[in-house]
Amino acid sequence: MEQLTAEFGGAGQVGVGVGPVLEKFDAVSRIVVLRGGGLGDLIFAIPAMSALKAAYPAATITLLGTPIHKALLAALQSPVDEVLVLPFAEGVRPGEEDPEELERFFAQMRSRNFDLAVQVHGGGRYSNPFLLRLGARHTVGTRTADAASLERTIPYLYYQHEPLRALEVAGFAGAFPVDLEARLAPIGGGEAPEAADGDAGRPLVVIHPGATDPRRRWPADKFAELAAACAADGSRVVIVGDSSEQDLAEGIAARAASAGVRSVAGALDMAGLVALLAEADVVVANDSGPRHLAQALGVPTVGIFWAGNVINAGALGRSLHRVHASWVTTCPTCGIDVTQVGWTAPRCVHDDSVVGGIGVPEVYEDVLSLTATKFARADA
């Protein structure tokens, strides 16, 4: 208990959520949350922000995020009241820093007089000093041993489920969980692309073959084989991706073109992606933002994961979300241990897929199972 009290900064424990839930702070009307990164990173933080909104219902929540976060939340109902785009800053938002822009940003943030600043952006080496410069009355977050401390901190250990990690942080701010995973709904107004139109009696399978880390990508030929099999069975199959994934998606569609598979990669805005995913019967993807978004929208998913990423980002349930995990622990080219991450070990230069051994038949079987379940429920 002495060790816990030291981490809590002397705060009293009032209950248990994912971890200890501490006493709420007094007179909180303005909360700011730091969470950069991509789509998945934002979605991992949604349950924590829902918890904060429930604990402090009169408070506004400002997210310091990225342009893609701003675009996504403009298309969704969420606990976030506003999104402010982060300036480029080392370890927070990659890009060329402008010291004058950074100083203007922090001056503007300090003028907001935030009551509570919450850091759910990594281990804190860069994000904790950034958070402290916001000038909030109270600060809560994670930290590695070499990171600046906040008023209340929990240890950052890489292998922890990200939404649960963020909920543990919210607990240190006095917030009990509302949901263990993100639940989101479209605001409306977005239109699914023409490729998704057609016979509503045919299942819609959406495939996202990309991932930020190329090692997490299932081989393109396997996605093509899966897409062709789904289309041959009567499904409408649409491949999605951003502009950087357009060639990948179009190449897969070309391999399965005889089956009528379509690519809309690079052609959708965020509202269009949300609309398409919300209409899907099943989404098949690597460990990627669109898969996490589909799950948050309540759409069944089949995910292809490296085993370490299942720990951090896999769906908790299996009735709607199937996980295929690769247990590869070394780089296929040089043999380096790929289970050690971040600051604990250097990453080798090789981008070989560590999920390539997952077979098409197993993935296809789950797609059929989930679509059949969906349509059986619809007919009941």
Residue pairs with C-beta under 8 A, 6 or more apart in sequence:
4 13
4 20
7 152
7 153
7 154
7 155
8 20
8 22
8 152
8 172
9 151
9 152
9 153
11 22
11 23
11 152
11 172
12 22
12 23
13 20
13 21
13 22
14 21
14 22
14 23
14 174
15 21
15 176
17 51
17 167
17 168
17 170
17 171
17 175
17 176
17 177
18 164
18 167
18 168
18 171
18 177
18 180
19 154
19 168
19 171
19 172
20 171
20 172
21 171
21 172
21 174
21 175
21 176
22 152
22 171
22 172
22 173
22 174
23 174
24 55
24 56
24 173
24 174
24 175
25 115
25 116
25 137
25 138
25 173
25 174
27 115
28 56
28 59
28 115
28 116
28 138
29 56
29 58
29 59
29 60
29 115
30 59
30 60
30 62
30 112
30 113
30 114
30 115
30 116
31 52
31 56
31 59
31 60
31 61
31 62
31 114
31 115
31 116
31 117
31 118
32 61
32 62
32 63
32 64
32 109
32 112
32 114
32 116
32 117
32 118
32 134
32 136
33 45
33 48
33 49
33 52
33 61
33 62
33 63
33 64
33 80
33 117
33 118
33 120
34 64
34 86
34 92
34 117
34 118
34 119
34 120
34 121
34 127
34 130
34 131
34 141
35 41
35 42
35 44
35 45
35 63
35 64
35 65
35 69
35 120
35 121
36 64
36 65
36 66
36 86
36 92
36 93
36 121
37 66
37 121
38 66
38 68
38 212
38 289
39 68
39 69
39 72
39 288
39 289
39 290
39 292
39 293
40 287
40 288
40 289
40 291
40 292
40 293
40 313
41 121
41 162
42 63
42 65
42 68
42 69
42 72
42 73
43 163
43 182
43 184
43 289
43 292
43 293
43 295
43 296
44 120
44 162
44 163
44 165
44 166
44 182
44 292
44 313
45 63
45 120
45 163
45 166
46 78
46 79
46 163
46 182
46 183
46 184
46 296
47 163
47 166
47 167
47 170
47 177
47 178
47 179
47 180
47 181
47 182
48 118
48 120
48 163
48 166
48 167
48 169
48 170
48 175
49 61
49 63
49 78
49 79
49 80
49 170
50 79
50 178
50 179
50 183
51 167
51 170
51 171
51 175
51 176
51 177
51 178
52 59
52 61
52 79
52 118
52 170
52 173
52 175
53 59
53 61
53 79
54 175
54 176
54 178
55 170
55 173
55 174
55 175
55 176
56 116
56 175
59 115
59 116
60 81
60 82
61 79
61 80
61 81
61 82
62 80
62 81
62 82
62 83
62 84
62 112
62 114
63 69
63 73
63 80
63 82
63 83
63 84
64 84
64 86
65 83
65 84
65 85
65 86
66 85
66 86
66 93
67 85
68 270
69 83
70 83
70 85
71 269
71 270
72 270
72 274
72 293
73 80
73 83
74 83
74 187
74 270
74 271
75 186
75 187
75 189
75 190
75 270
75 271
75 274
76 184
76 185
76 186
76 187
76 274
77 184
77 185
77 186
77 187
78 184
86 92
86 93
87 93
87 97
87 98
87 101
87 102
87 105
88 94
88 95
88 96
88 97
88 98
88 101
89 97
89 102
89 126
89 130
90 97
90 126
91 122
91 125
91 126
91 127
91 130
92 121
92 126
92 127
92 130
106 133
106 134
106 135
109 133
109 134
109 135
110 133
110 134
110 135
113 135
114 134
114 135
114 136
114 137
115 136
115 137
115 138
116 136
116 137
116 138
116 139
116 140
116 173
117 131
117 134
117 136
117 138
117 139
117 140
118 139
118 140
118 141
118 169
118 170
118 173
119 127
119 128
119 131
119 139
119 140
119 141
119 142
119 150
119 169
120 141
120 142
120 165
120 166
120 169
121 127
121 141
122 142
122 156
123 142
123 143
123 144
123 147
123 156
123 342
123 343
124 141
124 142
124 143
124 144
124 147
124 148
124 150
124 153
124 156
125 144
125 146
125 147
125 343
127 141
128 141
128 143
128 147
128 148
128 149
128 150
129 148
131 139
131 141
131 150
132 139
132 148
132 150
138 151
138 152
138 173
139 150
139 151
139 152
140 150
140 151
140 152
140 153
140 169
140 172
140 173
141 150
141 153
141 154
141 169
142 153
142 154
142 155
142 156
142 165
142 169
143 149
143 150
143 153
143 154
143 155
143 156
144 155
144 156
144 343
147 156
152 172
152 173
153 172
154 168
154 169
154 172
156 165
158 312
158 341
158 342
158 344
159 308
159 311
159 312
160 311
160 312
161 311
161 312
161 313
161 314
161 316
162 312
162 313
163 180
163 181
163 182
164 180
167 177
167 180
170 177
171 177
180 316
181 295
181 296
181 315
181 316
182 292
182 295
182 296
183 296
183 298
184 293
184 296
184 297
185 297
186 271
186 274
186 275
186 278
186 297
189 271
190 269
190 271
190 272
190 273
190 274
190 275
191 271
191 272
191 275
192 272
192 275
192 276
192 278
192 279
193 238
193 264
193 267
193 268
193 272
193 276
195 236
195 238
195 262
195 264
196 204
196 236
196 238
196 276
196 279
196 280
198 236
199 236
202 234
202 235
202 236
203 234
203 235
203 236
203 281
203 282
203 371
203 374
203 375
204 235
204 236
204 238
204 279
204 280
204 281
204 282
205 227
205 230
205 235
205 236
205 237
205 238
205 280
205 281
205 282
205 283
205 284
205 367
205 371
206 237
206 238
206 239
206 240
206 276
206 277
206 280
206 282
206 283
206 284
206 290
206 294
207 223
207 226
207 227
207 237
207 238
207 239
207 240
207 252
207 283
207 284
207 285
208 239
208 240
208 241
208 283
208 284
208 285
208 286
208 288
208 290
208 291
209 217
209 218
209 220
209 223
209 239
209 241
209 245
209 248
209 249
209 252
209 285
209 286
210 217
210 241
210 242
210 244
210 245
210 248
210 249
210 286
210 288
211 217
211 286
211 287
211 288
212 288
214 351
214 353
215 306
215 338
215 351
215 352
215 353
215 354
215 355
216 286
216 287
216 288
216 305
216 306
216 309
216 353
216 354
216 355
217 286
217 353
217 355
218 286
218 304
218 353
218 355
218 356
218 358
219 353
219 356
220 248
220 251
220 252
220 255
221 255
222 356
222 358
222 360
222 363
223 239
223 252
223 284
224 251
224 252
224 255
224 256
225 256
225 360
226 284
226 360
226 363
226 364
226 367
227 237
227 239
227 252
227 253
227 255
227 256
227 259
227 261
228 255
228 256
228 258
228 259
228 261
229 360
229 364
230 237
230 364
230 367
231 237
231 256
231 259
231 260
231 261
232 259
233 368
235 281
235 371
237 256
237 259
237 260
237 261
237 262
238 261
238 262
238 263
238 264
238 276
239 249
239 252
239 253
239 261
239 262
239 263
239 264
239 265
240 249
240 263
240 264
240 265
240 268
240 273
240 276
240 277
240 290
241 248
241 249
241 263
241 265
241 266
242 265
242 266
243 265
243 266
245 265
245 266
246 263
246 265
246 266
248 265
249 263
249 265
249 266
250 263
250 265
252 261
252 263
253 261
253 262
253 263
264 276
268 276
273 290
273 293
274 293
274 297
277 283
277 290
277 293
277 294
277 297
277 299
278 297
278 299
280 294
280 299
281 299
281 300
281 370
281 371
281 374
281 375
282 299
282 300
282 301
282 302
282 367
282 370
282 371
282 374
283 290
283 291
283 294
283 299
283 300
283 301
283 302
284 301
284 302
284 304
284 363
284 367
285 291
285 294
285 301
285 302
285 303
285 304
286 303
286 304
286 305
286 355
287 303
287 304
287 305
287 306
287 309
287 313
287 314
291 301
291 303
292 313
294 301
295 301
295 315
295 320
295 321
298 320
300 320
300 321
300 370
300 373
300 374
301 315
301 320
301 321
301 322
302 321
302 322
302 324
302 363
302 366
302 367
302 370
303 314
303 315
303 321
303 322
303 323
303 324
304 324
304 326
304 355
304 358
304 363
305 313
305 314
305 323
305 324
305 325
305 326
305 355
306 325
306 326
306 328
306 338
306 354
306 355
307 325
307 326
307 327
307 328
307 329
308 338
308 339
308 341
310 323
310 325
314 323
314 325
315 321
315 323
320 370
322 366
322 369
322 370
324 355
324 358
324 362
324 363
324 366
326 354
326 355
326 356
326 357
326 358
328 338
328 354
328 355
328 357
329 337
329 338
329 339
330 336
330 337
330 338
331 338
331 348
331 350
331 352
331 354
332 350
332 352
332 353
332 354
332 356
333 348
333 350
333 352
334 348
334 350
336 345
336 348
337 345
338 348
338 354
341 347
